[in-house]
């Protein structure tokens, strides 16, 4: 029997159709099991359910892991990616070194309540309490003034460290001078904030404290990036924490 081209083409199409049908028929059987169970689908697509599921999942969890960030090896990366975690750990040690063990200290309940609104209540309590410990009544404005004075003293210490480093070493002079300028701007803003408090211009106080915190944070980032062996990072982080506490307390003052 002679087969023309049209008949041959039709036969080929039928063969392809049969093969495709058989493949599509087999495919649902492989996916039938997970689709039949609604509880298995979310667990299969949730990356956090398995800590070793993918490298990207492990990287996303790294900033929240405080203990590893405190180890010597990842310190340079910690400063660039997210400095808040390692500094939070070392700040506690620095606070104990500078002010002693405050774990059993008793504070005025009003001061504890106000410091509880800051990001670092332990720093707030330990640094402010010595300045107003003789006052029977704690006023949020007085606590704010004390907090600003604490921040100013810590920043002045930082400026002295930078000036000493610049004299002893000719390296990083330009970067150190930039840091000093940032800290000097912060001191100026803190001084103006105290003046604004006396004038009861609390809206201006918040603006000035925000500027001071920005200047301190910028300078600290530069210090971390330089990775100077003669500089311990904790004092610089402590200055940032005290500046941040000022802004938190200022938010409690009614305008």
PyMOL commands that set and color helices and strands:
alter all, ss='L'
color gray80, all
select helices_A, chain A and resi 5-36+38-45+47-49+55-62+66-69+75-81+83-99+109-115+121-132+140-168+173-198+202-226+233-250
alter helices_A, ss='H'
color red, helices_A
deselect
rebuild
show_as cartoon
